[in-house]
Amino acid sequence: MTYAIARHTHLTTALPDFVTRRMDLHYITRIEQLLGGEHPHAWQPTPASAVFLAGNDYLCLAGEPALVGAQVAALQHSAGELLMSAVYLQEGSAQHRLERKLAQFMGAEDGILAQSGWAANVGLVQTLAAPGIPVYLDMQAHASLWEGVQSAGATPVSFLHNDMEHLQKQLQRHGRGLIVVDALYSTNGSVAPLAALVEIAERSGCILIVDESHSLGTHGPRGAGLVAAEGLSERVHFRTASLAKAFAGRAGFITCSGKFKGYFLSESRPAIFSSCLLGHELAWFDAAIDFIAAADRRRARLHRHARMLREELRTLGYNVSDGSEQIIALEPGPEPKTLALRKLLEQHGVYGAMFCAPATPKNRSLVRLTLNSGLDQAQLARIVHACDEIRGQVDLENWSSTRRLRKLALV
Ligand SMILES: Cc1ncc(COP(=O)(O)O)c(C=O)c1O
């Protein structure tokens, strides 16, 4: 296993012990001692017949001829790319036109393209928060949003997942600031109570940021997201999204007002100090917006798959009650058990992604299955069959998530 061998390599200059101690925690304590020498994320080459459930291309856009054609044409007609910060883009540039188009698609006044969802979230929170400003984050909010708080030097205040009472208690204690949530949570497919969040933000004078990475394209009218679906577009200050999910490219987006955009571009460190997107990347997204807006049938298939699979897994005794959408978490808890689950699923040709600390709390590691609209009935049946067959081997009865479900059933 390459990851395990790496620490024995002597071809590079030795690192000081304040680093090697940390590396030993990874290679020795975690990989060797806890996981028996296996890396949690290193899987064998995936066979062509495998059911691959570890990507986020929810609507199967990869390789779509209309999008590939647009991108190829952009590359062929490129007059030399402007490799520079977005700060220097002239009004009316292709990027600005695309920003308007995407903003319109989401029902917003304007928007800003960033190099990734990570850059969008870090840059946005950094430009809004400051030392002494509390930032209320749902405990399951994406890591990039927490990173933005660090970047701003602001105070992170967490609240229990989707727990509005706890959020209000925290607000009473710490005062006005930013409320930051995901619309659809990336580890378990749970959905934020957006209407309640908007009301709390309005009542308390807070800014509300909603990350729509896993709902943009897949949910809402013509794929405009969950905020739009609930008619809240004008009441949420900022929506962000990674375009590396349903849009199947590499970028991030922020909805905002035209006035805020000018401020952002002169304040956001990722916007200022990192170069902007390239022409062929813009061309992909331009075509993707049109494609996604017309993709109601793919959205409907995705949602049908999610409902059906969740129901089947529930019947088999898996606790999938944390979420409701196309991201499904199977949660054994401790990492060795989760690694065993991932490998057993692979033996049945089903490839999910192992999520563990720091993506989950310690001892709440899970295998994440992300569905897509292209799965067929045979593949869905294969997933169910695999999950059925391995129940005994993975000790499903004694998972902490199974025990939680039993407890819920008793109350
Ligand atoms: C909810 C959420 N926000 C932001 C990001 C970061 O997006 P990107 O991969 O485009 O940097 C991710 C990606 O994992 C995500 O799941």
Ligand as a Chemical Component Dictionary entry (heavy atoms), coordinates in Angstrom:
data_LIG
# 
_chem_comp.id                   LIG 
_chem_comp.type                 NON-POLYMER 
_chem_comp.pdbx_formal_charge   0 
_chem_comp.three_letter_code    LIG 
# 
loop_
_chem_comp_atom.comp_id 
_chem_comp_atom.atom_id 
_chem_comp_atom.alt_atom_id 
_chem_comp_atom.type_symbol 
_chem_comp_atom.charge 
_chem_comp_atom.model_Cartn_x 
_chem_comp_atom.model_Cartn_y 
_chem_comp_atom.model_Cartn_z 
_chem_comp_atom.pdbx_ordinal 
LIG C1 C1 C 0 -21.578 21.384 1.072  1  
LIG C2 C2 C 0 -20.280 21.641 0.367  2  
LIG N1 N1 N 0 -19.829 22.893 0.273  3  
LIG C3 C3 C 0 -18.667 23.173 -0.347 4  
LIG C4 C4 C 0 -17.879 22.181 -0.886 5  
LIG C5 C5 C 0 -16.570 22.507 -1.540 6  
LIG O1 O1 O 0 -16.723 22.430 -2.915 7  
LIG P1 P1 P 0 -15.514 22.259 -3.941 8  
LIG O2 O2 O 0 -15.251 20.800 -4.037 9  
LIG O3 O3 O 0 -16.040 22.846 -5.204 10 
LIG O4 O4 O 0 -14.369 23.033 -3.389 11 
LIG C6 C6 C 0 -18.319 20.862 -0.830 12 
LIG C7 C7 C 0 -17.499 19.774 -1.422 13 
LIG O5 O5 O 0 -17.251 18.772 -0.881 14 
LIG C8 C8 C 0 -19.550 20.573 -0.175 15 
LIG O6 O6 O 0 -19.994 19.313 -0.061 16 
# 
loop_
_chem_comp_bond.comp_id 
_chem_comp_bond.atom_id_1 
_chem_comp_bond.atom_id_2 
_chem_comp_bond.value_order 
_chem_comp_bond.pdbx_ordinal 
LIG C1 C2 SING 1  
LIG C2 N1 SING 2  
LIG C2 C8 DOUB 3  
LIG N1 C3 DOUB 4  
LIG C3 C4 SING 5  
LIG C4 C5 SING 6  
LIG C4 C6 DOUB 7  
LIG C5 O1 SING 8  
LIG O1 P1 SING 9  
LIG P1 O2 DOUB 10 
LIG P1 O3 SING 11 
LIG P1 O4 SING 12 
LIG C6 C7 SING 13 
LIG C6 C8 SING 14 
LIG C7 O5 DOUB 15 
LIG C8 O6 SING 16 
# 
